[in-house]
Amino acid sequence: MAHRSLDRLDKKILHLISEDARIPFLEVARACNVSGAAIHQRIQKLTNLGVIKGS
């Protein structure tokens, strides 16, 4: 798997879900000022990269 760096949004998402793993995507989206779909895509990407291992 190719090495990919995490950007500021990825890090903010990871911080928020590490604080509360049950936080709704829409709440994360509001905190990050992006759409719910963007959060869903980012979390899927982080899961595929192996950064997020479970829920």
N, C-alpha and C positions, 0 to 999 in steps of 0.2 A: 504494500500500500504506500502510495506517495505521501511524503511529509507535507502537511498543510498547516500553515500558521492560523491561529485564531485571531479574528479581528475584534474590535471593541464591542460590537454587538454580540458576538458569540460569547465573549467573556462576561458581559452583563447578564445574558440569558443564563449562563452557567451559575453565576453568583445567585441570581434570583431562585433558580430551581434547587440549588444546594441549600438555601435557607429554608425552603418549603417545597418538597418534592411534589406536593399535591396542588400547587398553585395552578389555577386555570390559565390556559394559553392566552386568553383575552386579557387577563390581568398582567401577564408578562408583556403582552403587546402594548398595553397602555403605558406601562412603566418605561418601555423602550421607544415609545413614539413610532411604532410601526404597526402594520396590519397583523391580524391573527394568522392569516395565511403565511406571512413572512416568518412568524415564529414557528409555525408548524414545519415549514420547509427547513428552517435552520436546525430545529431539534432533530428532524429526520437526517439531515446532513451530519450532525454531531454523532448521532447513533451509528450511522453507516461508517464513519471514520473510527469508531470505537472509543470516542471520548465519553459518551454516555453508554453505560453497560446495561442498565435496567431502569425500571421505574418503580 
